[in-house]
Amino acid sequence: MSKREPITLQLLACQLKIPNTADVVKRDLHLQETAVKIRQKLSQKSADLVILPELSSVDYARDTFDQLHALAETDCGASFQVFSEIAREFGVTVVYGYPGHKNERYTINQAAIGADGHLLGVYEKLHIAHYGASMEKDYFEPGQHTLIFECKGIRIAPIICYDIRFPELCRSLATQHGVELILHCGAYFRDESFPSWHPFVITRAMENQIYMLSLNRAGKDYGQSLLCPPWMDTQHPCEGFSEEAEEFKHLALDMQAISRARAYPFMEDRLEDYEGLPVTHPTR
């Protein structure tokens, strides 16, 4: 990334507690209650970008997923209507999650709404998790594209939960598409995979020298969201969230930190092709 004028991106990251939403009435009540909380936080302090976790409109449970025929939304469904109003009211970009329904397919979606209230685009989760507490392949299909949008001239891309385990995705977003902030929106349950989640986030941020916001939902089985800067040391630590509690955290991202991190020539020193390297085998 070339040298730029100082830019600070102000985030409101919502580690949100999500109640049972096994029917449309409960889902819509949850959306309205979430909107009240976000409005309260934005009235106290402005932001450029509001982020909510994976499937933020519904709880992560079989009872809920069994009702996808009623709860899944089109791109401009119930969640869009609620967050589009907030975007226009406060002049803020909003990124939120919901189960999508299009062309007889159910997908796990993360959508972005611009500050004018219009839909910027929708990302459909590429990698469908089916291990530990995850049972997504019983309900959802994988997406087929990425999404990149801009806020204050900063290139941003959402990925979702399990996507973090595939380094090629983040590498491609950073090196081929110039993404400077990846919004890793998850529903990380405290199963056997939970302890490995933070090391992935830290590695993706530092190997690509970008910001990574890894945003989980709240609750005794979730929590511990993490913001990792493009360079991490004792003077530049990651910023963690509550272990369990709902937390709406204002975060200020100094985008010049990326240029400073790239004074270390990790990106420049990459080879163009690793797969094509000749392999030498031992001889006897």
BAFI-3210 file (N, C-alpha, C; in Angstrom, 3 decimals, decimal comma, padded with zeros to 6 digits):
// residues 284
n [1|2|3|4|5|6|7|8|9|10|11|12|13|14|15|16|17|18|19|20|21|22|23|24|25|26|27|28|29|30|31|32|33|34|35|36|37|38|39|40|41|42|43|44|45|46|47|48|49|50|51|52|53|54|55|56|57|58|59|60|61|62|63|64|65|66|67|68|69|70|71|72|73|74|75|76|77|78|79|80|81|82|83|84|85|86|87|88|89|90|91|92|93|94|95|96|97|98|99|100|101|102|103|104|105|106|107|108|109|110|111|112|113|114|115|116|117|118|119|120|121|122|123|124|125|126|127|128|129|130|131|132|133|134|135|136|137|138|139|140|141|142|143|144|145|146|147|148|149|150|151|152|153|154|155|156|157|158|159|160|161|162|163|164|165|166|167|168|169|170|171|172|173|174|175|176|177|178|179|180|181|182|183|184|185|186|187|188|189|190|191|192|193|194|195|196|197|198|199|200|201|202|203|204|205|206|207|208|209|210|211|212|213|214|215|216|217|218|219|220|221|222|223|224|225|226|227|228|229|230|231|232|233|234|235|236|237|238|239|240|241|242|243|244|245|246|247|248|249|250|251|252|253|254|255|256|257|258|259|260|261|262|263|264|265|266|267|268|269|270|271|272|273|274|275|276|277|278|279|280|281|282|283|284]
n.u [000,836|000,657|002,074|-000,074|-002,357|-002,986|-005,414|-008,087|-010,114|-013,210|-014,721|-017,678|-017,952|-019,899|-020,271|-022,583|-025,361|-027,496|-030,771|-033,112|-034,527|-036,550|-038,806|-040,498|-041,579|-040,099|-037,572|-037,839|-038,368|-035,948|-034,267|-035,255|-034,668|-031,914|-031,381|-032,146|-030,139|-027,840|-028,417|-028,389|-025,658|-024,421|-025,481|-024,168|-021,492|-020,009|-019,491|-017,760|-018,221|-020,273|-020,294|-021,623|-021,904|-021,561|-024,539|-026,199|-028,857|-030,245|-030,389|-027,864|-028,708|-030,177|-032,979|-033,710|-032,546|-034,051|-036,259|-035,726|-037,118|-038,929|-037,420|-035,141|-033,798|-034,278|-032,019|-032,891|-034,409|-035,910|-033,778|-032,178|-033,962|-034,101|-031,379|-030,656|-032,089|-030,808|-028,266|-028,770|-029,767|-027,618|-025,515|-023,681|-021,750|-022,960|-022,433|-023,720|-025,117|-027,020|-029,309|-029,480|-031,689|-032,064|-032,836|-033,667|-031,726|-030,092|-028,004|-025,189|-024,940|-023,181|-023,805|-023,310|-024,165|-024,275|-023,521|-025,578|-027,755|-028,155|-027,747|-024,556|-023,453|-023,396|-021,903|-021,491|-020,907|-018,019|-016,890|-018,320|-019,048|-018,713|-018,267|-017,374|-019,424|-020,737|-023,094|-023,588|-023,677|-025,924|-027,868|-027,074|-025,606|-022,452|-021,020|-020,028|-018,408|-016,395|-016,601|-015,872|-015,697|-015,711|-014,906|-014,517|-012,502|-011,049|-010,261|-012,258|-013,149|-015,514|-015,243|-016,285|-016,336|-015,447|-014,039|-011,582|-009,699|-008,529|-005,901|-005,379|-007,533|-007,571|-005,016|-005,260|-007,215|-005,786|-003,346|-003,946|-006,169|-005,904|-007,040|-007,437|-008,572|-009,979|-013,050|-013,816|-016,353|-017,987|-019,444|-018,438|-018,455|-017,829|-016,368|-014,190|-012,604|-012,338|-010,040|-008,083|-008,778|-008,043|-005,173|-005,221|-006,381|-004,498|-002,264|-003,191|-003,515|-000,869|000,703|-000,265|-000,119|-002,210|-005,258|-007,250|-010,429|-011,980|-014,988|-017,133|-020,249|-021,990|-022,248|-022,330|-021,285|-019,829|-018,264|-015,186|-014,170|-011,824|-009,516|-006,921|-003,930|-001,923|000,731|002,077|003,205|004,705|004,158|002,157|-000,428|-002,954|-006,485|-008,798|-012,139|-014,894|-015,080|-017,543|-019,721|-022,153|-020,992|-020,431|-018,147|-016,190|-013,756|-010,714|-009,036|-005,887|-004,915|-002,446|-000,835|-000,572|001,171|003,429|003,884|004,589|007,096|008,695|009,850|008,135|006,083|007,233|009,289|008,205|008,053|007,126|005,978|005,278|004,264|005,305|007,965|010,915|011,293|013,573|014,662|015,922|018,904|020,195]
n.v [-001,184|002,196|005,252|007,276|009,963|010,722|008,567|007,679|005,047|004,684|002,316|000,585|-002,170|-004,949|-007,198|-009,265|-010,373|-013,022|-013,974|-016,777|-017,336|-018,687|-018,276|-015,986|-013,755|-013,601|-013,276|-010,768|-009,099|-009,318|-008,078|-005,452|-004,768|-004,928|-002,831|-000,641|-000,697|-000,213|002,327|003,802|003,607|004,851|007,373|008,273|008,204|008,720|006,733|005,248|002,773|000,057|-003,139|-006,408|-009,797|-013,133|-014,468|-012,681|-012,027|-014,220|-016,989|-019,531|-022,540|-025,798|-025,899|-023,400|-023,312|-025,278|-023,873|-022,370|-021,988|-020,053|-018,099|-017,405|-014,874|-012,595|-010,463|-007,926|-008,132|-008,479|-007,867|-006,164|-003,987|-002,956|-002,277|-000,659|001,641|002,575|003,057|005,222|007,106|007,703|008,055|005,972|003,076|-000,249|-003,571|-006,770|-009,976|-012,748|-015,482|-016,414|-016,579|-017,640|-018,460|-021,109|-021,839|-021,954|-019,822|-018,649|-015,442|-012,302|-009,000|-005,714|-002,399|000,814|004,239|005,729|004,138|002,243|-001,037|-002,383|-004,814|-008,449|-011,029|-014,474|-017,159|-019,015|-021,438|-024,122|-025,007|-028,058|-029,574|-030,323|-028,204|-027,373|-027,641|-027,084|-028,012|-029,505|-027,717|-025,450|-024,038|-023,531|-020,289|-018,470|-016,369|-013,468|-010,417|-007,043|-003,851|-000,243|002,077|005,283|005,365|003,103|-000,231|-003,007|-006,266|-008,800|-011,929|-015,193|-016,864|-020,105|-019,699|-018,561|-020,531|-021,129|-020,151|-019,132|-017,557|-015,120|-014,239|-013,825|-011,781|-009,711|-009,426|-009,556|-007,973|-005,741|-005,390|-003,931|-004,195|-006,920|-008,225|-010,516|-012,312|-014,194|-017,189|-018,406|-021,140|-022,576|-025,108|-027,913|-026,674|-024,052|-022,960|-022,642|-020,559|-017,741|-017,755|-018,206|-015,800|-013,842|-014,721|-014,448|-011,666|-010,723|-012,049|-011,034|-008,365|-006,569|-005,192|-007,218|-007,847|-009,921|-010,996|-012,205|-013,660|-012,882|-014,422|-017,261|-019,424|-018,334|-015,334|-013,358|-011,825|-010,328|-007,839|-007,496|-005,860|-004,796|-005,153|-006,732|-006,435|-005,983|-003,321|-002,875|-004,377|-006,962|-006,238|-007,258|-008,557|-008,881|-011,954|-013,251|-011,452|-009,263|-006,759|-003,571|-002,147|000,693|001,248|002,542|002,664|003,142|003,753|004,199|002,478|000,187|000,857|001,382|-001,150|-002,511|-001,663|-003,656|-006,157|-008,342|-008,908|-008,117|-009,914|-012,314|-015,227|-015,542|-017,901|-020,758|-023,304|-024,207|-024,729|-026,664|-029,968|-031,534|-034,777|-037,060|-038,926|-042,253]
n.w [000,000|-000,894|000,442|002,394|003,207|006,686|007,982|009,976|010,768|012,132|014,077|015,132|016,812|017,336|019,684|019,985|021,886|021,177|021,198|021,435|018,306|016,897|015,380|013,139|014,441|016,847|015,733|014,419|016,589|017,955|016,031|016,136|018,792|018,732|016,973|018,541|020,521|018,968|017,931|020,301|021,029|018,813|019,051|021,256|020,479|017,381|014,381|011,588|010,537|011,249|012,668|012,749|014,049|012,494|011,066|012,517|012,791|013,708|016,082|016,581|015,996|015,751|015,967|015,093|012,506|011,317|010,651|008,437|006,084|006,722|008,047|006,560|004,409|001,649|-000,246|000,394|002,710|006,001|007,806|006,250|005,971|008,577|009,177|007,079|007,568|009,877|008,791|007,000|008,810|010,530|008,827|008,311|007,460|007,428|008,404|008,436|009,504|008,179|007,460|004,122|001,270|-001,906|-005,193|-004,555|-002,750|000,420|002,181|004,138|004,963|004,729|004,701|003,285|003,851|002,504|003,576|002,601|002,796|000,861|-000,555|-000,646|-001,281|-001,058|000,715|000,475|002,570|001,960|002,821|004,342|007,558|009,327|011,804|015,224|017,103|014,882|012,217|009,571|006,928|006,768|006,199|004,685|001,660|-000,035|-000,850|-003,869|-004,515|-003,663|-001,674|-001,919|-000,586|-000,124|002,483|003,500|001,624|002,158|001,558|002,107|003,200|003,904|005,609|006,749|009,740|009,601|007,253|007,878|008,222|005,853|004,303|001,769|000,962|002,514|001,809|-000,954|-000,982|000,243|-001,256|-004,018|-004,305|-002,740|-000,195|002,991|005,456|006,961|007,758|009,895|010,564|012,961|014,494|016,909|018,761|021,982|021,486|020,739|018,860|019,531|021,008|019,012|017,441|017,830|017,317|014,511|013,593|014,385|012,929|010,240|010,093|010,532|008,616|006,281|006,745|007,475|008,917|011,037|012,076|014,211|014,896|017,235|018,460|021,571|024,887|027,156|025,833|023,786|022,763|023,375|021,152|018,781|017,842|015,617|014,855|011,954|012,584|015,363|018,652|021,923|022,274|020,531|020,894|020,352|020,556|022,829|023,493|025,822|027,702|027,759|027,897|026,367|024,227|022,970|021,164|020,568|018,166|017,000|014,039|012,914|009,839|008,718|010,012|008,533|006,435|007,981|009,070|006,788|006,276|007,097|005,051|004,320|002,474|000,059|-000,173|-000,874|-002,942|-006,398|-007,207|-005,521|-005,735|-008,099|-007,621|-008,061|-006,784|-004,702|-004,193|-001,768|-002,435|-002,733]
ca.u [000,000|001,444|001,916|-001,328|-002,643|-003,503|-006,828|-008,530|-011,423|-013,891|-015,617|-018,487|-017,983|-020,979|-020,296|-024,019|-026,036|-028,607|-031,702|-033,822|-035,273|-037,047|-039,921|-040,326|-041,912|-038,932|-036,490|-038,064|-038,199|-034,502|-033,732|-035,631|-033,913|-030,534|-031,355|-032,185|-028,803|-026,889|-028,740|-027,920|-024,201|-024,052|-025,870|-023,135|-020,228|-020,211|-018,617|-017,822|-018,581|-020,852|-020,148|-022,282|-021,311|-022,192|-025,941|-026,578|-030,309|-030,861|-029,495|-027,209|-029,299|-030,955|-034,388|-033,847|-032,243|-035,183|-037,280|-035,166|-038,124|-039,588|-036,485|-034,156|-034,194|-033,699|-031,035|-033,547|-035,387|-036,163|-032,530|-031,816|-034,842|-033,724|-030,043|-030,628|-032,595|-029,724|-027,211|-029,179|-029,965|-026,352|-024,482|-022,692|-021,804|-023,340|-022,197|-024,539|-025,265|-028,364|-029,443|-030,014|-032,508|-032,121|-032,774|-033,835|-030,526|-029,879|-026,601|-024,854|-024,596|-022,761|-024,137|-022,820|-025,038|-023,548|-024,029|-026,814|-028,829|-028,258|-026,976|-023,293|-023,226|-023,608|-020,939|-022,002|-019,823|-017,448|-016,559|-019,428|-018,471|-019,471|-017,456|-017,631|-020,815|-021,269|-023,856|-024,086|-023,914|-027,288|-028,818|-026,591|-024,697|-021,373|-021,070|-019,172|-017,723|-016,024|-017,164|-014,980|-016,322|-014,867|-015,417|-013,493|-011,427|-010,354|-010,807|-012,706|-013,801|-015,967|-015,216|-017,174|-016,014|-014,606|-013,212|-010,263|-008,788|-008,039|-005,072|-005,387|-008,582|-007,081|-003,856|-005,760|-007,866|-004,785|-002,300|-004,487|-007,266|-005,583|-007,876|-006,678|-009,291|-010,865|-014,050|-014,009|-017,557|-018,126|-020,308|-017,483|-018,931|-016,700|-016,119|-012,764|-011,868|-012,321|-008,701|-007,222|-009,348|-007,233|-003,917|-005,481|-006,620|-003,216|-001,427|-003,693|-003,217|000,556|001,311|-000,735|000,138|-003,478|-006,096|-008,252|-011,400|-012,658|-016,124|-017,983|-021,434|-021,803|-022,901|-021,407|-020,670|-019,230|-017,417|-013,753|-013,817|-010,435|-008,986|-005,470|-003,346|-001,031|001,976|001,765|004,280|004,281|003,659|001,007|-001,105|-004,342|-007,484|-009,799|-013,463|-015,321|-015,118|-018,915|-020,757|-022,419|-020,120|-020,426|-016,858|-015,677|-012,366|-010,131|-007,988|-004,925|-004,610|-001,022|-000,146|-000,272|002,412|004,536|004,157|005,182|008,530|009,251|009,589|007,613|005,311|008,149|010,193|007,510|008,297|005,936|005,383|005,799|003,831|006,130|009,354|011,379|011,456|014,738|014,468|017,200|019,427|020,870]
ca.v [000,000|003,402|006,173|008,010|010,926|010,040|008,204|006,835|004,448|004,490|001,160|000,126|-003,626|-005,381|-008,576|-009,216|-011,549|-013,331|-014,878|-017,729|-016,653|-019,811|-017,883|-014,652|-012,738|-013,478|-012,718|-009,343|-008,424|-009,252|-007,051|-004,128|-004,527|-004,666|-001,484|000,307|-000,687|000,433|003,757|004,379|003,718|005,851|008,688|008,647|008,392|008,373|005,722|005,129|001,405|-000,795|-004,544|-007,419|-011,117|-014,102|-014,806|-011,834|-011,887|-015,435|-017,793|-020,636|-023,734|-026,619|-025,519|-022,215|-023,655|-026,058|-022,916|-021,481|-021,663|-018,820|-017,124|-016,964|-013,598|-012,098|-009,416|-006,721|-008,625|-007,804|-007,324|-005,005|-002,861|-002,390|-001,685|000,410|002,839|003,055|003,587|006,546|008,004|008,103|008,192|004,964|001,798|-001,322|-004,941|-007,617|-011,343|-013,322|-016,616|-015,949|-017,489|-017,185|-019,548|-022,385|-022,114|-021,259|-019,477|-017,836|-014,196|-011,079|-007,932|-004,377|-001,295|002,070|005,306|006,259|003,173|001,303|-002,260|-002,401|-006,164|-009,564|-012,129|-015,767|-017,932|-019,948|-022,726|-024,475|-025,752|-029,244|-030,282|-029,767|-027,785|-026,890|-028,614|-026,207|-028,706|-030,028|-026,647|-024,354|-024,296|-022,532|-019,211|-018,624|-015,107|-012,607|-009,069|-005,979|-002,521|000,795|003,026|006,323|005,030|001,920|-001,446|-003,883|-007,501|-009,728|-013,381|-015,705|-017,961|-021,207|-019,194|-018,155|-021,677|-021,326|-018,940|-018,604|-016,552|-013,838|-013,846|-013,294|-010,493|-008,707|-009,208|-009,362|-006,999|-004,564|-005,242|-003,438|-004,627|-008,069|-008,385|-011,951|-012,373|-015,593|-017,708|-019,360|-021,861|-023,096|-026,539|-028,247|-025,825|-022,670|-022,443|-022,376|-019,462|-016,521|-017,859|-018,007|-014,379|-013,151|-015,113|-013,843|-010,230|-010,429|-012,542|-010,163|-006,994|-005,855|-005,310|-008,286|-007,819|-011,208|-010,617|-013,314|-013,280|-012,935|-015,515|-018,131|-020,370|-017,596|-014,275|-013,214|-011,241|-009,881|-006,986|-007,648|-004,882|-005,383|-005,525|-006,953|-006,655|-005,543|-001,950|-002,876|-005,655|-007,152|-005,728|-008,289|-008,236|-009,653|-013,408|-013,731|-010,420|-008,430|-005,582|-002,729|-001,497|001,638|000,973|003,491|002,008|004,026|003,022|004,316|001,341|-000,798|001,293|001,191|-002,586|-002,982|-001,375|-005,004|-006,505|-009,704|-009,044|-007,985|-011,061|-013,518|-015,719|-015,482|-019,229|-021,795|-024,623|-024,616|-024,966|-028,051|-030,735|-032,406|-035,944|-037,627|-040,045|-043,290]
ca.w [000,000|-000,972|001,558|002,271|004,264|007,885|008,001|011,076|010,525|013,408|014,037|016,262|016,685|018,224|020,174|020,250|022,426|020,271|021,877|020,580|017,242|016,092|014,513|012,561|015,450|017,730|014,922|014,192|017,878|018,170|015,150|016,646|020,025|018,311|016,405|019,663|021,141|018,060|017,909|021,555|020,974|017,815|019,577|022,228|019,766|015,974|013,789|010,133|010,156|012,292|012,277|013,564|013,780|011,602|011,347|013,649|012,882|014,273|016,907|015,888|016,616|014,815|016,015|014,245|011,122|010,800|010,223|007,426|005,069|007,154|008,594|005,579|003,825|000,406|000,004|000,927|003,663|007,275|008,344|005,436|006,271|009,880|009,197|006,090|008,248|010,745|007,927|006,534|009,951|011,131|007,807|008,675|006,761|008,340|007,937|009,307|009,026|008,142|006,540|002,845|000,464|-003,289|-006,185|-003,863|-001,968|001,679|002,352|005,307|004,289|005,405|003,765|003,587|003,454|002,505|004,435|002,010|003,003|-000,253|-000,427|-001,375|-001,765|-000,139|000,678|000,911|003,178|000,986|003,441|005,228|008,681|009,752|012,796|016,546|017,291|013,602|011,439|008,518|005,656|006,786|005,905|003,842|000,549|-000,067|-001,825|-005,048|-004,834|-002,543|-001,704|-001,486|-000,647|000,450|003,472|003,616|000,720|002,657|000,967|003,185|002,748|004,939|005,515|007,797|010,646|009,107|006,160|008,378|008,210|004,494|004,173|000,408|000,817|003,030|001,016|-002,211|-000,734|000,583|-002,254|-005,362|-004,333|-001,952|000,998|004,143|006,660|006,789|008,815|010,092|011,396|013,307|015,563|017,479|019,945|022,771|021,310|020,734|017,922|020,027|021,365|017,853|016,653|017,917|016,551|013,090|013,338|014,518|011,801|009,003|010,131|010,446|007,376|005,195|007,188|007,397|010,097|011,094|013,166|014,327|015,732|017,654|019,238|023,016|025,598|027,889|024,899|022,669|023,286|023,114|019,858|018,764|016,778|015,487|013,932|010,939|013,256|016,773|019,611|023,260|022,169|019,611|021,141|019,927|021,489|023,058|024,009|026,989|027,524|027,563|027,927|025,206|024,262|021,778|021,377|019,586|017,831|016,046|013,263|012,249|008,616|008,419|010,632|007,494|005,790|008,924|009,170|005,543|006,266|007,147|003,643|004,189|001,238|-001,071|-000,242|-001,319|-004,291|-007,240|-007,383|-004,620|-006,207|-009,231|-007,253|-008,212|-005,545|-004,688|-003,358|-001,337|-003,222|-001,929]
c.u [000,874|001,148|000,682|-001,413|-003,200|-005,007|-007,074|-009,933|-012,044|-014,916|-016,488|-018,683|-018,904|-020,872|-021,676|-024,530|-027,305|-029,516|-032,266|-034,669|-035,934|-038,316|-039,727|-040,599|-040,719|-037,748|-036,642|-037,950|-036,716|-033,866|-034,036|-034,855|-032,444|-030,408|-031,372|-030,803|-027,789|-027,155|-028,233|-026,411|-023,765|-024,446|-024,832|-021,809|-020,402|-019,225|-018,742|-018,430|-019,084|-020,780|-020,865|-021,765|-022,096|-023,624|-026,480|-028,082|-030,980|-029,874|-028,976|-027,663|-030,104|-032,427|-034,654|-033,598|-033,344|-036,303|-036,771|-036,168|-038,868|-038,593|-035,456|-034,703|-033,624|-032,725|-031,644|-034,660|-035,449|-034,901|-032,092|-032,667|-034,442|-032,392|-029,867|-031,096|-031,526|-028,620|-027,543|-029,240|-028,649|-025,232|-023,338|-022,863|-022,085|-023,095|-022,864|-024,717|-026,698|-028,352|-030,128|-030,781|-032,614|-031,991|-032,775|-032,602|-030,580|-028,381|-026,421|-024,243|-024,080|-022,940|-023,559|-023,790|-024,230|-024,222|-025,283|-027,984|-028,989|-027,337|-025,715|-023,009|-023,413|-022,510|-021,604|-020,834|-019,324|-017,256|-017,603|-018,923|-019,359|-018,582|-017,733|-019,113|-021,470|-021,967|-024,401|-024,380|-025,278|-028,297|-028,367|-025,695|-023,625|-021,607|-020,048|-018,413|-017,316|-016,733|-016,121|-015,721|-015,392|-015,636|-014,292|-012,272|-010,623|-011,033|-011,024|-013,379|-014,290|-015,610|-015,987|-016,581|-015,002|-013,671|-011,777|-009,244|-008,183|-007,220|-005,088|-006,419|-008,094|-005,898|-004,295|-006,404|-006,836|-003,853|-002,840|-005,508|-007,047|-006,449|-006,997|-007,299|-010,185|-011,760|-014,382|-015,154|-017,886|-019,233|-019,502|-017,997|-017,721|-016,619|-014,610|-011,946|-011,671|-010,903|-007,814|-007,665|-008,450|-005,894|-004,104|-005,635|-005,310|-002,317|-001,884|-003,388|-001,745|001,181|000,896|-000,548|-001,082|-004,166|-007,054|-009,144|-012,144|-013,762|-017,046|-019,284|-021,129|-022,538|-021,875|-020,712|-019,934|-018,210|-015,994|-013,414|-012,426|-010,185|-007,478|-004,951|-002,399|000,363|001,665|003,051|003,797|003,727|002,408|000,257|-002,440|-005,270|-008,611|-011,101|-013,756|-015,354|-016,523|-019,917|-020,945|-021,593|-020,165|-019,196|-016,519|-014,189|-011,891|-008,953|-007,149|-004,433|-003,163|-000,218|000,206|001,024|003,608|004,898|004,900|006,581|009,318|008,876|009,025|006,873|006,239|008,994|009,502|007,975|007,000|005,216|006,051|005,439|004,730|007,593|009,739|011,557|012,675|014,480|015,836|017,617|020,139|022,012]
c.v [001,238|004,306|007,025|009,047|010,169|009,805|007,336|006,339|004,123|003,360|001,111|-001,368|-004,197|-006,876|-008,769|-010,514|-011,789|-014,351|-015,921|-016,965|-017,667|-019,501|-016,429|-013,555|-012,512|-012,863|-011,212|-008,530|-008,274|-008,170|-005,650|-003,793|-004,239|-003,257|-000,421|000,429|000,047|001,935|004,456|004,594|004,785|007,253|009,195|008,964|007,905|007,300|005,796|003,805|000,651|-002,235|-005,437|-008,798|-011,951|-014,401|-013,989|-011,656|-013,081|-016,137|-018,989|-021,925|-024,498|-026,213|-024,309|-022,558|-024,527|-025,156|-021,959|-021,114|-020,377|-017,720|-016,622|-015,764|-013,425|-010,970|-008,175|-007,092|-007,821|-007,173|-006,092|-003,795|-002,171|-001,645|-000,603|001,722|003,436|003,690|004,999|007,552|008,551|008,288|007,228|003,729|000,696|-002,670|-005,895|-008,993|-011,840|-014,579|-016,153|-017,026|-016,916|-018,405|-020,927|-022,789|-021,335|-021,041|-018,664|-016,544|-013,129|-009,962|-006,611|-003,349|-000,003|003,125|005,968|005,290|002,158|000,106|-002,171|-003,771|-007,188|-010,605|-013,382|-016,633|-019,019|-021,353|-023,038|-025,426|-026,914|-030,104|-029,640|-029,455|-027,331|-028,006|-027,962|-026,932|-029,375|-028,997|-025,691|-024,854|-023,217|-021,454|-019,418|-017,354|-014,407|-011,264|-008,110|-004,653|-001,526|001,635|004,009|006,004|003,807|000,681|-002,492|-005,108|-008,287|-011,161|-013,899|-016,950|-018,954|-020,766|-018,894|-019,272|-021,944|-020,100|-018,330|-017,482|-015,188|-013,338|-013,216|-011,921|-009,396|-008,394|-008,922|-008,245|-005,805|-004,337|-004,902|-003,834|-005,800|-008,160|-009,867|-012,128|-013,839|-015,889|-018,822|-019,911|-022,465|-024,628|-026,770|-027,370|-024,403|-022,170|-022,093|-021,157|-018,226|-016,644|-017,711|-016,527|-013,598|-013,462|-014,449|-012,345|-009,974|-010,928|-011,690|-008,684|-006,095|-005,936|-006,493|-008,037|-009,139|-011,056|-011,803|-012,767|-013,416|-014,134|-016,441|-019,138|-019,682|-016,588|-014,261|-012,786|-010,615|-008,957|-007,133|-006,628|-005,550|-005,702|-005,650|-007,177|-006,128|-004,127|-001,850|-004,199|-005,754|-006,556|-006,749|-007,734|-009,109|-011,150|-013,918|-012,610|-009,749|-007,160|-004,871|-001,825|-000,563|001,389|001,976|002,827|003,062|003,314|003,194|003,178|000,271|-000,424|001,092|-000,289|-003,079|-002,431|-002,668|-005,677|-007,908|-009,900|-008,998|-009,240|-012,366|-013,928|-015,659|-016,824|-020,221|-023,195|-025,135|-024,855|-026,431|-028,706|-031,628|-033,543|-036,509|-038,807|-041,009|-043,894]
c.w [000,000|000,209|001,334|003,377|005,472|007,794|009,222|010,763|011,876|013,269|015,287|016,053|017,756|018,531|020,798|020,859|021,623|020,942|020,927|019,571|016,319|015,308|014,109|013,580|016,374|016,984|014,765|015,479|018,195|017,293|015,669|017,921|019,713|017,755|017,496|020,301|020,264|018,004|019,175|021,515|019,974|018,242|020,575|021,545|018,339|015,535|012,275|009,707|011,374|011,803|013,272|013,166|012,770|012,061|012,523|013,793|013,565|015,199|016,110|016,559|015,577|014,793|015,122|012,784|010,498|010,279|009,138|006,335|005,414|007,505|007,588|004,804|002,423|000,756|000,648|001,905|004,944|007,854|007,569|005,802|007,570|009,781|008,134|006,717|009,167|009,907|007,470|007,686|010,489|010,109|008,013|007,785|007,778|007,669|008,922|008,678|009,086|007,269|005,250|002,112|-000,937|-004,190|-005,535|-003,059|-000,657|001,847|003,632|004,775|005,252|004,386|004,238|003,013|003,561|003,363|003,884|002,153|001,897|-000,035|-001,281|-001,966|-000,671|-000,366|001,214|001,365|002,221|001,544|004,515|006,301|009,089|010,639|014,143|016,726|015,990|012,838|010,165|007,212|005,609|006,288|004,799|002,715|000,512|-001,113|-002,933|-005,402|-003,545|-002,691|-001,179|-001,636|000,008|001,467|003,758|002,757|001,114|002,100|002,051|002,580|003,956|004,589|006,721|008,443|010,048|007,975|006,603|008,265|006,838|004,110|002,787|000,239|001,286|002,222|-000,297|-002,020|-000,512|-000,583|-003,649|-005,437|-003,415|-000,735|002,197|005,480|006,286|008,012|008,907|011,086|011,681|014,289|016,225|018,797|020,665|022,692|021,220|019,796|018,446|020,339|020,177|017,053|016,673|017,188|015,047|012,765|013,366|013,324|010,515|008,962|009,857|009,154|006,183|005,517|006,947|008,755|009,937|012,307|013,154|015,363|015,980|018,235|020,722|023,604|026,227|026,980|023,753|023,204|022,762|021,687|019,946|017,573|016,768|014,473|012,939|011,452|014,733|017,549|020,957|023,246|021,296|019,773|020,409|020,974|021,613|023,597|025,231|026,683|027,234|027,274|026,574|025,328|022,915|021,906|020,219|019,405|016,789|015,348|012,553|010,992|008,173|009,053|009,603|006,786|006,698|009,042|007,932|005,302|006,452|005,825|003,428|002,866|000,011|-001,264|-000,640|-002,712|-005,094|-007,286|-006,431|-005,116|-007,337|-008,890|-007,488|-006,847|-005,688|-003,719|-002,942|-002,239|-002,301|-002,703]
res [m|s|k|r|e|p|i|t|l|q|l|l|a|c|q|l|k|i|p|n|t|a|d|v|v|k|r|d|l|h|l|q|e|t|a|v|k|i|r|q|k|l|s|q|k|s|a|d|l|v|i|l|p|e|l|s|s|v|d|y|a|r|d|t|f|d|q|l|h|a|l|a|e|t|d|c|g|a|s|f|q|v|f|s|e|i|a|r|e|f|g|v|t|v|v|y|g|y|p|g|h|k|n|e|r|y|t|i|n|q|a|a|i|g|a|d|g|h|l|l|g|v|y|e|k|l|h|i|a|h|y|g|a|s|m|e|k|d|y|f|e|p|g|q|h|t|l|i|f|e|c|k|g|i|r|i|a|p|i|i|c|y|d|i|r|f|p|e|l|c|r|s|l|a|t|q|h|g|v|e|l|i|l|h|c|g|a|y|f|r|d|e|s|f|p|s|w|h|p|f|v|i|t|r|a|m|e|n|q|i|y|m|l|s|l|n|r|a|g|k|d|y|g|q|s|l|l|c|p|p|w|m|d|t|q|h|p|c|e|g|f|s|e|e|a|e|e|f|k|h|l|a|l|d|m|q|a|i|s|r|a|r|a|y|p|f|m|e|d|r|l|e|d|y|e|g|l|p|v|t|h|p|t|r]
***
